[in-house]
């Protein structure tokens, strides 16, 4: 259970995408939200009024939130000024904002090819590669960024989180230590350090690190999750649940937190507690299909067939290829003596199990159909 929570905590981040910069009100300079880099449109210096116009237009589109069109405009600008690394990094940042990390990585690489000594470009590439789960490439980019700018704490945090994913825990600890030296008041660095120490079963050190984070930021839900995780790992179930419940109060619309609490309750055989928090998770995050499915399973076991049917329908709506959901829906419908509907669900489940080459699933559905047709 604890291992699952550690690997799914959403606040283990790779730094932040980049820091947005306020636009400067002058005729020649436009601050661009791309890792601290400015796009310059200096007509008097380069004499290119078309380029200046495109950069202004792109900036206006960014301000309006029309990133796709802004990208097209900046690509036109890049064709006019192909050696302007800042334009490529700006496009990369806009792609990253839209979670198009493959495109973002490619544009950051183009910027780096022009200006390899820019720490912000390297950082952006590292962040994009981490999001693509290309952790080796992310580590390399983050390391280059840290050499170029040792004072950027987000670079150290990103490097440490990526090393964590690679299970290079000793190196991750060193990176977190550097981050903490850079900013001792950074609560996330202390908390994340605690999770790495947990992986090494250094429980007392892990708890100390996370408690330090709590002192620095007691109202941070992500840090309360880490505290809960650390306490659970040391066997303090009540303390761990208390921390997770506080996290859920701090972020009541965070379905992941509710889901983690539900899993702990289920591991403790507290069925009703698990059901309550699975339902909260599903309400907070309608796309969290796992929570709906888990709730439906409990409802089916409790013979609350009508509510189970409703929940399975919601699962199937979001994941129509979930063979097990169709099968369980059939069981619930059969228990309500809605045999025709049950048969349709069983037949759909059978097709999906056959498509998946799942012989066990196929066998149990065939048995259910045979019993229904007798």
N, C-alpha and C positions, 0 to 999 in steps of 0.2 A: 504493500500500500504506500509506504513512505517513498519507495523508489519511484513509483508511478507519479506521485505528486511532484517529486523533485524534477522529473523530466518533463512535466507538463506545465510547470508554473510559468504563466505568460510574462511575468516581469523579469525573467532572465533575458535581457535584451542585448542587442548588439550595438549599444550606444543609442544614438538618435539619428534620424536620417540626415539632418543638417540643421544648422541654426538659421532661422529666417532673420533677415536684416531689414530694418525700416528703410523705406525709400527716402532718398535725399532729394530735397526740393531745390534742384538747380538745373541748368540747361544742358549740362554735359554728362552727368553721372547718374546712373540708375542702379540702386542697390538691388541685387538679384538674390532670391532666397536659395543660394546654392553653396552651402558650407562656407559662408563668409566671403564669397567671391563677388566682385562687382562686374556687371556688364557695362562697359563704357561705350558711349556714343558721342564721340568728340569730333564734331564736324570740322572745327577749326584746325584740328591736328591731322586728320586723314582726308578731309575734303570729300568724303563719300556721303552725300546727302541721302542716297538710297539706303545705305546701311543704317544711318542714323534713324531714318523713318521706320525701318523694320524693327530696330531695337525698341523704339518708343512704342510701336504697335504691339510688339510681343509683351512688353512690360504691362501695358494696359489690359491685355488679355489675361495675363497672370493675375492681376489685381481682380479681374472679374471672375476668376476661377475657371476660365475656358482654357484648360491646359492643352488639350489636343490641338486646338487651332494655334495656340502659342507655340507649340513645338514645330508646327509647319512653318510658322513665320521665322522662328529662330534657325530652322534648317535652311531657309532661303538666305538668312544673314550669314550662315556658315559658308555658303557657297560664294558669297561676296568677299568674305574674310576667312579663308580656310585655315589660317594660322592662328586664329583667335581661340585659344584653349578655353577661355571663360565661356564662350558660347556653347561649346560642346558640354562643358560641365553643367551649364544651366539646363540644357536639354536633358541631360542625365538625371538631374534633380527632379525635373517635372515627371520624367518616366518613373522614378522611384516613388514619388508621391502617389502615383496611380498603381503602384505595386507591379509595374512592368520592369522587374529587376534585371531580366536578361538584356533588355534594351538599355537600361540604365548603366549596366556594367560595360556594355560596348561603347557607349558615349563617354563614360569616364576613362576608358582605355584610350580613346581618341584624344581626350584632353591631356592625359598623361604622356602620350607619345610626343606631344608638343611641349609640355612643361612637366618633366618627370620629377621636379623638386617641389612641387606644390603639395603640401601635406593634406589640404582639403580634398584634392582630387583622389589621393590615395585612400583617405578615409571613406569617401563616398564609394569607391570601388570595393573596399573591404566590407562595408555595410551591405552593398548589393550582393556580393558573393556569399556572405553569410545567409542572407535571405534566400538565396538559391541553394543553400546547403552545400555549397562548394567550400568547405571549411578550410581546406589547405590553402586555396587561393585567397580566402579572406584573411587568414593569419598572415600570409606574406604581405598583403596590402596594408593591414593594420600595423605590422612591424615597420614597414617603410614610413607610414604616417607618423608613428611614434618617434622614429629617429629624426624626422624633419621638424616635428613640433612636440617636444616632450611635455608641454604644459596643457595639452588638450586631454582632459580627464575622460572624455567620451571615447577617445581612441584606446586608452588603456582598458576601459570597461568593455568595449567591443572586442578587443583582443582577448581579454580574460574569458568572456562568455563563449567565444569561439573555441578557445583551448578547452574549455569545459566540455563542449560538445564532442571534441576529439578525445575526451577522457585523459587529457594531459593535465592532471590535477595539480601537480607541483608547479608547472609553468603557469597555470591559471592563478595560483596563489601569489606567485611573484608579480604577475600583472596587476592583481587586485591590490597588493601591497604598494606598488608604484602609484596606483590611482589614489589610494588613501594618503600616501605621502604628498601627492599633488593637492589633495583637498581632504583634510581629515574630517570635515563636517559632512562629507557625502555619505548619506545613510545607505544608499543603494550599494555602494562599494562594500561597506561592512556586511550588509545582509547577504550579498552574493558570495562574499568570502566565506560566510558561515555555511552556505550550501556546499561549497567545494570541500570544506573541512568535514562536513557530514559524510560526503562520499568516501573520505579516508577514515571514517569512523573515529574521528577526533572530536568526540561529542562535547566535552567540556569547553574546548576552544571554539567549537561551532556555536554553542549556546552563547558564549561570551561575545562573539562577533555579532550575532543577531540581536542580542540584548542592547549592544551599543547602538546598533541601527535604530532600534525602537526608541531609545532615549533621544536620538537625534530627530526622529520623525515618527512620533507615536500615532499619528492619524493616517499613516500611509497603509492602505489595505495590502499592497503587495508585500510589504515588510512584515505585516502581521501574519500573512500566509507563510512566509519563511520561518517566522518564530513558531508557528503551529507545527510546521514540518519538523523543525529541530526538536521541539518538545515531544512529538510523537516518536521520533527516532530514539529518544532516550527513555521511552516507556511511560512518559507522562501524558497519558491519553486525555485526561480531563483538562490539563493545561493546554494541550494542543488544540482540542476542540474549542476551548474558550477563545483562543487566539483566532482561529478560523471563523468563529461566529462573530467576533468583533470585526474581522475583515469583511464579512458579509453585510454587517450593519453599515460599515463605511462605504461600501460599494454594493448596494442592494440590487443593482441592475447588472452585476457581473455574474453571468451564469456559470463561469468556470469555478468561481469560489463555491457557489451553492452545490455544484456537481461534486467537488472534492469533499465537502462535508457529507454529502449523501453517501459517497463511497466509504467513508470512514464508518458511518452509522451501519452501513450494510455489512462491513467487515466485523462489526461488533454484534451482528444479528439483531440490531435495533431496526426492525423492518419498517415500522411506522415513521420513525425519524428519517430513515432513508427515503421513503416515499415522499414525505413532505418536502425534503430538500431537492429531490429529483424534479418534483413539480415546480418548485421555485426556480430551479435552473432552466427548465423548459420555458417558463413564463418570461424569465429575464432574457433568454436568448432562444428565440423560436427556431433557429437553425441548428441548435445543439441536439441533433437527432439521438445521440447516445443517451441523453437524459430522458427523453420521451420513451425510448425503447425500454430503459431500465424501469421506469415508472410503470409502463404497461405490463412488464413481467411480474412485478409485485402485485399489481391489481389482478392479474390472471391467477396468481397463486392464492390470493385472498378470495377468489371466486366472485370478485366484483366485475362481472363479465361486461356489463354495459359500459362502464368507465374504461375497461381494458380495450374494448372495441373502438371507442372514441380515440384513445391514445394511439392504438396501432394504425388507425386511419391517418392520423397526423404524421406518424413515422413514414408511412407509405407515400403520402403526398410529397414529402421532401426527399424520399429515397425509394422510388418505385421498384427498384431492383433488389430490394432487401427480401430475399427469399424467406428468411426465418420470420420476418414480420407478417408476411402473407400466411405462413403456416400457423403462427400463433393466433392471427386474426381468425383463421378457420376454426381453431379450437374454441375460441371465445364465442363465435357465432353458433357453433354446434351446441355448446352448453346452453345457449339461449333458444335452442331448437329452431334456429334459422338455417335449416339444412341446405337449401338451395344456394344461399349466399356463402355458406361454409364450403360447399363443394367448389364454387367458383374460386374462392381463396386458395383452397388446396390445389386445384389444377394450375393456378398461376404460380404457386410455390413450386410445384413439380417441374414446370417448364424452366423456372429460374435455377433450380438445383441441377437439372440436367445440363443446362447451359454452362454451369460452373463446374461440371464433372464432380459434383458432391454426392457420392454414393450413399453416405449415411443419411443426408438430408432427403434424398430421393426415396430411400427405404421407409423412413418414418412417415413421409407424406402418403406413399402408396398404402401403407397400413391404415392411415387415417381415412383415406378414400374408401378402402375396402370395408371398413367398419361402418362408414356412413351409408354405403350402398346396400349393406345387408338388410 
